[in-house]
Amino acid sequence: MAEPDQAPCCGRPRGYRRLLAAFMFALAVALSAYVLIDATKANRLAFASVWFLAVLPAFLSALICYVGDPAGDRSSGFYWGIPPILVGIVVIGSACFLHEGVICLIMLSPVWLISGWIGAFVLRARRNRAGSGNVLQCSLLLLPLAAGAVESQIPYPYERVTLVRSIRIRATPAEIWPFTLSNAHITDTEGGWTFAQNIAGIPRPRETRLRGVGPGATRTAYWGDSIDFDEIITDWQPEKRLAWKFSFTNSSLENYTDQHIAPDGQFLKIDSGDYTLRSLGPDITLLTLRTNYIAKTHVNTYAKLWGEVLLGGVQDNILAILQQRAEVTHRMTAAAITQLPHPP
């Protein structure tokens, strides 16, 4: 007799053990894939591949549903419930035991969840067709291997991306310019709320120091308690434009955020940036920050969405800091002018 429709975790003892065994096997497959990719240094790009981000979670969810619902008579709630449980276990396990960074897990979770649902409901739809069970079982076992083998033969695209953020500041270009060069003692109260730094945990800027003047000068940025990287100045037009090339001379940013999303790695290369200042009227300036990076994955479209959220959030916070500091300077200057003695 077939088991009645029940929630994934509330079946009879035999059904519960079957479901638990399915989860254990699926997690073993996921861990094996992770270890294999991580151990193969030349194939680290597989972490940003379609088969790892979409095919694998669809396969694992379908596998769990197949084993956990052998008669194919459970309700749709069972199939809706399996992928979130799988993703939750993977996220917690990756954070606790594999020490994956928050950024990687945040980027992974939505696509694994959606792909898991697709895999679960494709399985359910096919199982409703008479005589399709054995064919589906065999195809599922071969799908991840076949997908990985095929995708590994496809060249990775090389795409240049520019992120742009702008802000209006009640100050003159002359008042803003010094803050584009360097800033000391940046506190947590400066800047604004961003998903990148308040939720994802990317450290906030603490200080920027400039060594030298003009093209060839070096500006060092310090974030959080232990992150630093250099920006080599390539264009210096006082009160108009400041441009630079990023130079990540150590792994401090990669170590803090995520080893698989290094700022100068295989998936991503944060290349250059610039500030431009444009006067919009008396004491009103438009400050624009551009950051140029190179994306090299089979999921560039998805990666660029997260670039807008994460890297764009960092840009928003930097601009907010410069706005607050420049406007304070502008108000102090205006107040000092009003206190000057008038000529007789």
C-alpha positions as CSV (number, residue, x, y, z in Angstrom):
1,M,0.0,0.0,0.0
2,A,1.4,3.4,-0.9
3,E,2.2,5.8,1.9
4,P,-0.2,8.7,2.4
5,D,0.8,12.3,1.6
6,Q,3.0,13.6,4.4
7,A,5.4,16.4,5.1
8,P,9.0,15.5,4.2
9,C,10.0,14.9,7.9
10,C,6.9,13.3,9.2
11,G,6.5,10.0,7.5
12,R,6.4,6.5,9.0
13,P,9.7,5.2,10.4
14,R,10.6,3.3,7.2
15,G,9.8,6.4,5.0
16,Y,11.8,8.6,7.4
17,R,14.8,6.4,7.2
18,R,14.6,6.3,3.4
19,L,14.4,10.0,3.2
20,L,17.3,10.4,5.6
21,A,19.4,8.0,3.5
22,A,18.5,10.0,0.4
23,F,19.7,13.3,2.0
24,M,22.9,11.6,3.2
25,F,23.7,10.2,-0.2
26,A,22.9,13.6,-1.9
27,L,25.2,15.5,0.6
28,A,28.0,12.9,0.0
29,V,27.7,13.6,-3.8
30,A,27.8,17.3,-3.2
31,L,30.8,17.1,-0.9
32,S,32.6,14.8,-3.4
33,A,32.0,17.4,-6.2
34,Y,33.3,20.2,-4.0
35,V,36.4,18.3,-2.9
36,L,37.2,17.3,-6.5
37,I,36.8,20.8,-7.8
38,D,38.7,22.4,-4.9
39,A,41.6,19.9,-5.2
40,T,41.9,20.6,-9.0
41,K,43.5,24.0,-8.9
42,A,43.3,24.4,-12.7
43,N,39.6,23.8,-12.7
44,R,38.5,26.3,-10.0
45,L,36.3,27.9,-12.6
46,A,33.9,24.9,-12.2
47,F,32.6,26.7,-9.0
48,A,31.1,29.3,-11.4
49,S,29.8,26.8,-13.9
50,V,26.3,26.1,-15.0
51,W,26.6,22.4,-14.0
52,F,27.7,23.2,-10.4
53,L,25.3,26.1,-9.9
54,A,22.2,24.7,-11.7
55,V,22.5,21.1,-12.9
56,L,24.0,19.6,-9.6
57,P,21.3,21.0,-7.2
58,A,18.6,20.0,-9.7
59,F,20.0,16.5,-9.7
60,L,20.4,16.3,-6.0
61,S,16.8,17.5,-5.3
62,A,15.4,15.1,-7.8
63,L,17.4,12.3,-6.4
64,I,16.1,12.9,-2.9
65,C,12.5,13.2,-4.1
66,Y,12.9,10.0,-6.1
67,V,14.2,8.0,-3.1
68,G,11.9,9.7,-0.6
69,D,8.8,9.2,-2.7
70,P,9.2,5.7,-4.2
71,A,5.5,5.3,-5.0
72,G,5.2,8.8,-6.5
73,D,2.1,9.6,-4.5
74,R,3.2,12.4,-2.2
75,S,1.7,15.9,-2.5
76,S,3.3,18.9,-4.1
77,G,4.3,20.2,-0.7
78,F,6.8,17.4,-0.4
79,Y,8.5,18.5,-3.6
80,W,8.4,22.2,-2.5
81,G,10.0,21.3,0.8
82,I,13.0,19.3,-0.3
83,P,15.1,22.0,-2.0
84,P,15.0,24.5,0.9
85,I,16.0,21.8,3.3
86,L,18.8,20.7,1.0
87,V,20.1,24.3,0.5
88,G,19.8,25.0,4.2
89,I,21.9,21.9,5.1
90,V,24.5,22.8,2.4
91,V,24.8,26.4,3.5
92,I,25.2,25.6,7.2
93,G,27.6,22.7,6.5
94,S,29.7,24.8,4.1
95,A,29.9,27.7,6.6
96,C,30.7,25.4,9.6
97,F,32.9,22.7,8.2
98,L,34.2,24.0,4.8
99,H,34.6,27.6,6.1
100,E,33.1,29.1,2.9
101,G,32.6,32.8,3.0
102,V,29.2,34.5,3.4
103,I,29.4,36.1,0.0
104,C,29.8,32.8,-1.8
105,L,26.9,31.2,0.2
106,I,24.6,34.2,-0.5
107,M,25.3,34.0,-4.2
108,L,24.9,30.2,-4.2
109,S,21.6,29.9,-2.3
110,P,19.1,31.5,-4.7
111,V,20.2,29.6,-7.8
112,W,20.5,26.3,-5.9
113,L,17.0,26.8,-4.5
114,I,15.4,27.6,-7.9
115,S,17.3,24.8,-9.6
116,G,16.3,22.4,-6.9
117,W,12.7,23.2,-7.4
118,I,13.1,22.7,-11.1
119,G,14.7,19.3,-10.6
120,A,12.1,18.2,-8.1
121,F,9.1,19.1,-10.2
122,V,10.6,17.9,-13.5
123,L,11.0,14.5,-11.7
124,R,7.4,14.6,-10.4
125,A,6.0,15.5,-13.9
126,R,8.0,12.6,-15.5
127,R,7.0,10.1,-12.8
128,N,3.4,10.8,-13.6
129,R,3.9,9.4,-17.0
130,A,3.5,5.6,-17.2
131,G,6.8,3.7,-17.7
132,S,9.2,6.6,-17.4
133,G,10.7,5.7,-14.0
134,N,13.6,3.5,-15.1
135,V,14.6,5.8,-17.9
136,L,14.5,8.8,-15.5
137,Q,16.6,7.0,-12.9
138,C,19.4,6.1,-15.4
139,S,19.4,9.6,-16.9
140,L,19.7,11.3,-13.5
141,L,22.7,9.3,-12.6
142,L,24.5,10.3,-15.8
143,L,23.3,13.9,-16.0
144,P,25.9,15.7,-13.7
145,L,28.8,13.9,-15.2
146,A,27.6,14.5,-18.8
147,A,26.9,18.2,-18.1
148,G,30.3,18.8,-16.5
149,A,32.1,17.1,-19.3
150,V,30.3,19.1,-22.0
151,E,30.6,22.4,-20.2
152,S,34.4,21.9,-19.6
153,Q,34.9,22.0,-23.4
154,I,33.1,25.4,-23.8
155,P,35.5,28.4,-23.7
156,Y,34.8,30.9,-20.9
157,P,33.6,34.3,-22.1
158,Y,35.8,37.3,-21.2
159,E,33.5,40.3,-20.5
160,R,34.5,43.8,-19.4
161,V,32.0,45.4,-17.0
162,T,31.7,48.9,-15.7
163,L,29.8,49.8,-12.6
164,V,28.7,53.4,-12.2
165,R,27.4,55.3,-9.2
166,S,26.8,59.0,-8.8
167,I,25.9,61.4,-6.0
168,R,25.0,65.1,-5.8
169,I,27.1,66.9,-3.2
170,R,26.4,70.4,-1.8
171,A,30.0,71.5,-2.1
172,T,32.4,72.8,-4.8
173,P,34.8,70.6,-6.7
174,A,37.6,72.3,-4.8
175,E,36.1,71.2,-1.5
176,I,35.4,67.6,-2.7
177,W,38.8,67.0,-4.4
178,P,40.9,66.4,-1.2
179,F,38.5,63.7,-0.1
180,T,38.9,61.8,-3.4
181,L,42.6,61.6,-2.6
182,S,42.7,60.5,1.0
183,N,40.7,60.1,4.1
184,A,41.7,59.4,7.7
185,H,39.8,57.9,10.6
186,I,36.6,56.8,8.8
187,T,34.1,55.6,11.5
188,D,31.3,53.1,11.3
189,T,28.8,55.9,11.6
190,E,29.9,57.4,8.3
191,G,28.5,56.3,5.0
192,G,25.2,54.6,4.6
193,W,23.4,51.2,4.9
194,T,24.2,48.7,2.2
195,F,23.4,45.1,1.7
196,A,27.1,44.5,0.8
197,Q,28.4,45.7,4.1
198,N,25.5,45.4,6.5
199,I,24.3,41.9,5.4
200,A,27.0,40.3,3.4
201,G,29.7,41.4,5.8
202,I,32.1,43.2,3.4
203,P,34.3,45.4,5.7
204,R,33.8,49.1,5.6
205,P,36.6,51.6,4.6
206,R,38.7,52.8,7.6
207,E,41.3,55.0,5.9
208,T,43.0,55.8,2.5
209,R,46.5,57.1,2.4
210,L,48.2,58.8,-0.6
211,R,51.9,58.5,-1.3
212,G,53.1,60.9,-4.0
213,V,51.4,63.4,-6.3
214,G,50.1,62.9,-9.9
215,P,50.2,59.9,-12.1
216,G,52.3,57.1,-10.6
217,A,51.3,58.0,-7.0
218,T,50.0,55.2,-4.9
219,R,46.9,55.3,-2.7
220,T,46.5,52.5,-0.2
221,A,43.0,51.6,1.0
222,Y,42.4,50.1,4.5
223,W,39.2,48.2,5.1
224,G,38.1,46.7,8.4
225,D,40.8,45.5,10.7
226,S,43.1,43.6,8.3
227,I,42.4,44.4,4.7
228,D,44.6,46.6,2.5
229,F,45.2,47.1,-1.2
230,D,46.8,49.6,-3.5
231,E,45.5,51.9,-6.2
232,I,48.1,53.2,-8.7
233,I,47.1,56.6,-9.9
234,T,46.9,56.8,-13.8
235,D,45.2,60.2,-14.3
236,W,45.3,63.3,-12.1
237,Q,43.3,66.3,-13.1
238,P,42.7,68.4,-10.0
239,E,39.0,69.0,-9.2
240,K,38.0,67.1,-12.4
241,R,39.2,63.5,-12.6
242,L,41.2,61.0,-10.6
243,A,41.8,57.5,-12.1
244,W,43.7,54.4,-10.9
245,K,44.6,50.8,-11.5
246,F,43.9,48.4,-8.7
247,S,46.9,46.4,-7.3
248,F,46.1,43.6,-4.9
249,T,49.5,42.8,-3.6
250,N,48.3,40.4,-0.8
251,S,45.4,38.1,-0.2
252,S,43.9,40.1,2.7
253,L,40.7,40.9,0.9
254,E,40.3,37.4,-0.5
255,N,40.9,35.8,2.9
256,Y,38.3,37.9,4.5
257,T,35.6,37.7,1.9
258,D,35.8,34.4,0.0
259,Q,38.6,32.4,-1.6
260,H,36.5,31.6,-4.7
261,I,35.8,35.3,-5.4
262,A,39.3,36.7,-5.3
263,P,39.5,40.3,-6.7
264,D,42.3,39.3,-9.0
265,G,41.4,35.7,-9.7
266,Q,40.1,33.3,-12.3
267,F,36.4,34.4,-12.1
268,L,36.9,38.1,-11.4
269,K,39.5,40.7,-11.9
270,I,38.7,44.2,-10.4
271,D,40.8,46.2,-12.8
272,S,40.5,50.0,-12.6
273,G,38.4,52.9,-11.4
274,D,38.0,56.7,-11.4
275,Y,36.2,59.7,-9.9
276,T,34.9,62.5,-12.0
277,L,33.6,65.8,-10.7
278,R,31.2,68.0,-12.6
279,S,29.8,71.3,-11.4
280,L,26.0,71.4,-11.7
281,G,25.7,75.0,-10.4
282,P,26.8,77.2,-7.5
283,D,28.0,74.8,-4.7
284,I,26.5,71.7,-6.3
285,T,28.7,69.0,-7.7
286,L,28.0,65.6,-9.3
287,L,30.6,63.1,-8.1
288,T,30.7,59.9,-10.2
289,L,32.6,56.7,-9.2
290,R,33.3,54.1,-11.9
291,T,34.7,50.6,-11.2
292,N,35.8,48.4,-14.1
293,Y,36.1,44.7,-13.7
294,I,36.5,41.6,-15.9
295,A,34.1,38.6,-15.5
296,K,35.1,35.2,-16.8
297,T,32.5,32.6,-16.1
298,H,29.7,30.7,-17.9
299,V,27.2,32.6,-15.7
300,N,28.3,36.1,-16.3
301,T,24.8,37.4,-16.4
302,Y,24.1,36.1,-12.9
303,A,27.5,37.2,-11.6
304,K,26.9,40.8,-12.9
305,L,23.6,41.0,-11.0
306,W,25.6,40.3,-7.8
307,G,28.2,42.8,-8.9
308,E,25.6,45.5,-8.9
309,V,24.5,44.5,-5.4
310,L,27.8,43.9,-3.8
311,L,30.4,46.0,-5.6
312,G,27.7,48.6,-6.3
313,G,26.9,48.7,-2.6
314,V,30.5,49.4,-1.8
315,Q,30.5,52.3,-4.3
316,D,27.4,53.7,-2.7
317,N,29.0,53.7,0.7
318,I,32.2,55.3,-0.5
319,L,30.3,58.1,-2.2
320,A,28.2,58.7,0.9
321,I,31.3,59.0,3.0
322,L,32.8,61.6,0.6
323,Q,29.5,63.4,0.5
324,Q,29.2,63.7,4.2
325,R,32.8,64.9,4.7
326,A,32.7,67.4,1.8
327,E,29.4,68.9,2.9
328,V,30.7,69.4,6.4
329,T,33.7,71.2,5.0
330,H,31.4,73.3,2.8
331,R,29.2,74.4,5.8
332,M,32.2,75.2,7.8
333,T,33.7,77.3,5.0
334,A,30.4,79.1,4.5
335,A,30.1,79.8,8.2
336,A,33.6,81.2,8.4
337,I,32.9,83.5,5.4
338,T,29.8,84.9,7.1
339,Q,31.8,85.7,10.2
340,L,34.4,87.8,8.4
341,P,34.3,91.5,9.2
342,H,32.6,93.5,6.5
343,P,34.7,96.4,5.0
344,P,33.7,99.8,6.2
